């Protein structure tokens, strides 16, 4: 089964916060720390960094959300549809690359995400994922999250089993409970993988090339939606921080830098055509 995975950071453990994260996201953090306290899976602020004691919501699968990210979170699988429509419009009208097929999207918990990658259940050494794309492997059965409600400091999720065929079209899997800002960014990233799969290329790209393209488009999506949020709002700060996370994590990634330059210079469609011919990103 082909799998792409979008992670908070490389080598990020479920309870490892990012270093130096200010309470209001005004000063973006550097990624990586050995501290083991709970951190928000969305904005990465560690619970013990707050000036006053606040309660983080336990999502029940090794992830937590802070009080500011909880109100922004999608609580029902139906809420992803308008976000996906906006992402498709971004690809078709802004990037000029049509999305010709409907791509199934499902919310999963972290244990189900890892189960489908052969990782087993969550433990303190398991990397968590924002999203994944499945693009081969035949029929599989997923335990999907339909909706969830908050119960004090924890949540109650409504789940069901779903038979999914992933041979004909890519299937996007998302971690449930994330804010719209993170969902949109993750969908933009995974849509590039889906578009590459839907081209029907008889080739396998280097992971660094494909991920460079995906991360470049995710940054473009964040810029595209920057005016959606009021100045000074937490949503706008979160959006800005998510871009910082991508740029900081991939600051030494040559393919990411080349992808951003190529898409800006040639457009996404021409860049993908060049990648199909040469298996590399054009200069």
C-alpha positions in Angstrom: 0.0 0.0 0.0 1.4 3.4 -1.0 1.4 5.9 1.9 2.4 9.5 2.2 2.5 11.0 5.6 2.5 14.6 6.8 4.0 14.9 10.3 4.3 17.8 12.7 8.0 17.5 12.5 10.5 14.8 11.8 11.4 12.9 14.9 8.7 14.7 16.8 7.3 12.5 19.6 3.7 12.8 20.8 4.5 14.6 24.0 7.5 16.6 22.7 6.7 20.4 22.3 8.6 22.8 20.1 11.2 24.9 21.9 10.7 28.5 22.9 7.0 28.8 21.8 5.5 32.0 23.1 1.9 32.0 24.4 0.5 34.3 21.7 2.5 32.8 18.7 4.2 36.2 18.3 7.7 34.7 18.3 7.7 31.4 16.3 9.6 28.6 18.0 12.4 26.5 16.9 11.5 22.8 16.3 12.7 20.1 18.7 13.2 19.7 22.4 13.6 16.9 24.8 10.9 18.2 27.2 8.1 15.6 27.6 5.1 17.5 28.8 1.9 17.7 26.9 1.9 20.1 23.9 -0.8 21.2 21.6 -0.9 19.1 18.4 -2.0 22.1 16.4 0.0 25.1 17.6 2.7 23.2 19.5 2.6 25.3 22.7 3.6 23.1 25.7 1.2 23.2 28.5 3.8 24.1 31.1 4.9 27.2 29.1 1.7 29.1 29.9 1.9 31.9 32.5 -1.2 30.5 34.2 -2.3 26.9 34.5 -4.7 26.0 31.7 -6.4 22.7 30.8 -5.5 21.0 27.6 -8.1 18.7 26.0 -7.0 15.1 25.7 -8.0 13.7 22.3 -7.6 10.2 23.6 -4.9 9.0 21.3 -1.8 10.6 22.5 -2.7 14.1 21.3 -3.8 17.3 23.1 -5.3 20.6 22.0 -4.9 23.9 23.8 -7.9 26.1 24.8 -7.3 28.5 21.8 -7.2 25.7 19.1 -10.2 23.8 20.4 -12.7 26.4 19.2 -11.2 26.4 15.7 -11.3 22.6 15.4 -13.6 20.8 13.0 -15.9 18.5 15.0 -17.8 16.8 12.3 -16.5 15.0 9.1 -19.1 17.0 7.1 -17.2 20.2 8.0 -14.3 19.2 5.8 -16.3 19.5 2.6 -16.2 23.3 2.3 -12.5 23.3 3.2 -11.9 20.8 0.4 -13.9 22.9 -2.0 -11.8 25.9 -1.2 -8.6 23.8 -1.7 -9.9 22.6 -5.0 -10.7 26.2 -6.1 -7.1 27.2 -5.0 -5.7 24.5 -7.3 -8.0 25.2 -10.2 -8.2 29.0 -10.2 -5.0 30.1 -8.5 -2.5 27.3 -9.5 -4.4 26.6 -12.8 -4.3 22.9 -12.3 -7.6 21.1 -12.5 -8.7 18.5 -10.1 -10.6 16.0 -12.3 -11.7 13.5 -9.7 -13.4 13.6 -6.3 -10.9 12.5 -3.7 -12.3 10.7 -0.7 -11.4 12.2 2.7 -11.7 10.5 6.1 -10.9 11.5 9.7 -9.0 8.9 11.8 -7.6 8.9 15.2 -3.8 8.6 15.7 -4.0 4.8 16.5 -5.8 4.1 13.3 -3.4 6.2 11.3 -0.5 4.2 12.6 -2.3 0.9 12.3 -2.7 1.5 8.5 1.1 2.2 8.3 1.9 -1.0 10.2 3.1 1.0 13.2 0.7 -0.4 15.8 -0.8 1.7 18.6 0.4 5.0 20.0 3.2 5.0 22.5 5.6 7.6 23.8 8.0 7.0 20.9 5.6 7.1 18.0 5.6 9.9 15.5 2.1 11.4 15.0 0.7 12.6 11.6 -1.5 15.4 10.4 -2.5 13.5 7.3 -1.7 10.7 4.9 -2.6 9.7 1.4 -3.3 6.1 0.4 -2.9 5.4 -3.3 -2.7 1.7 -3.9 -3.4 -1.6 -2.1 -7.0 -2.6 -3.0 -9.8 -2.7 -0.5 -9.1 -1.8 3.1 -11.3 -1.3 6.2 -10.9 1.9 8.1 -12.2 2.9 11.5 -13.2 6.5 10.7 -14.3 9.3 13.1 -17.6 10.8 12.1 -17.8 13.5 14.7 -16.6 14.3 18.3 -17.8 16.3 21.2 -15.9 17.7 24.2 -16.5 16.2 27.6 -14.6 18.3 30.1 -10.9 17.8 29.6 -11.5 14.9 27.2 -13.5 14.1 24.1 -16.0 11.5 23.0 -15.6 10.4 19.3 -18.3 8.7 17.2 -16.7 6.2 14.9 -17.7 3.6 12.3 -16.0 1.1 10.1 -15.7 2.0 6.4 -14.7 -0.2 3.5 -12.5 1.8 1.2 -11.1 1.0 -2.3 -7.9 2.9 -2.9 -6.8 1.6 -6.3 -8.7 3.9 -8.7 -8.2 7.2 -6.9 -6.1 8.4 -4.0 -7.7 8.6 -0.5 -6.8 11.3 1.9 -6.7 10.5 5.6 -6.7 13.3 8.2 -6.1 13.3 11.9 -9.4 14.3 13.5 -9.8 17.3 15.9 -7.6 19.8 14.0 -8.4 23.4 13.3 -9.6 24.4 9.9 -6.2 26.2 9.3 -4.3 23.0 9.8 -6.8 20.9 7.9 -6.5 23.2 4.8 -2.7 23.2 4.9 -2.7 19.4 5.2 -5.2 19.0 2.3 -3.1 21.3 0.1 0.0 19.2 0.8 -1.8 15.9 0.2 -3.5 17.1 -2.9 -0.2 17.5 -4.6 0.5 13.8 -3.9 -3.0 13.0 -5.2 -2.4 15.0 -8.4 0.9 13.2 -9.0 -0.8 9.9 -8.6 -3.7 10.8 -10.9 -1.2 11.7 -13.7 -0.7 8.0 -14.2 3.1 8.4 -14.5 5.0 5.2 -14.9 7.8 6.4 -12.6 8.6 6.8 -8.9 9.9 10.1 -7.7 12.5 10.6 -5.1 10.7 11.3 -1.8 12.6 14.6 -1.4 11.3 15.8 -4.8 7.7 15.0 -4.1 7.7 16.3 -0.6 9.4 19.5 -1.7 6.6 20.1 -4.1 4.0 19.3 -1.5 5.5 21.6 1.1 5.9 24.4 -1.4 2.2 24.3 -2.3 1.2 24.1 1.4 3.1 27.4 2.0 1.3 28.9 -1.0 -2.0 27.8 0.4 -1.3 29.5 3.7 -0.4 32.8 1.8 -3.6 32.4 -0.2 -5.8 32.2 2.9 -3.9 34.9 4.9 -6.7 37.5 4.4 -9.4 35.1 5.6 -8.6 36.0 9.2 -8.8 39.2 11.2 -5.6 40.9 12.1 -4.5 40.0 15.6 -6.8 37.0 15.8 -5.5 33.7 17.1 -6.5 32.1 13.8 -4.3 34.4 11.8 -1.4 33.9 14.1 -1.9 30.1 13.9 -1.9 30.3 10.1 1.3 32.4 10.1 2.9 30.0 12.6 2.1 26.9 10.4 4.0 28.5 7.5 6.9 29.2 9.8 6.9 25.6 10.9 7.2 24.4 7.3 9.9 26.9 6.4 11.9 26.3 9.6 11.7 22.5 9.3 12.8 22.5 5.6 15.2 25.5 5.7 18.1 23.2 4.6 15.9 21.2 2.1 17.2 22.0 -1.4 14.2 20.4 -3.1 11.8 22.5 -1.1 13.6 25.7 -2.1 13.8 24.6 -5.8 10.1 23.7 -5.8 9.0 27.1 -4.4 11.2 28.9 -7.0 10.0 26.7 -9.9 6.3 27.0 -9.1 6.6 30.8 -8.8 8.5 31.0 -12.1 6.8 28.4 -14.2 3.5 27.6 -12.5 2.6 24.2 -10.9 1.4 22.5 -14.1 4.5 23.3 -16.1 6.7 22.3 -13.1 4.8 18.9 -12.8 5.3 18.4 -16.6 9.1 18.9 -16.2 9.2 16.6 -13.2 7.4 13.9 -15.3 10.1 14.2 -18.0 13.2 14.5 -15.8 12.2 13.2 -12.4 13.6 16.5 -11.0 12.4 20.0 -10.2 13.4 22.5 -12.9 15.8 25.3 -12.2 
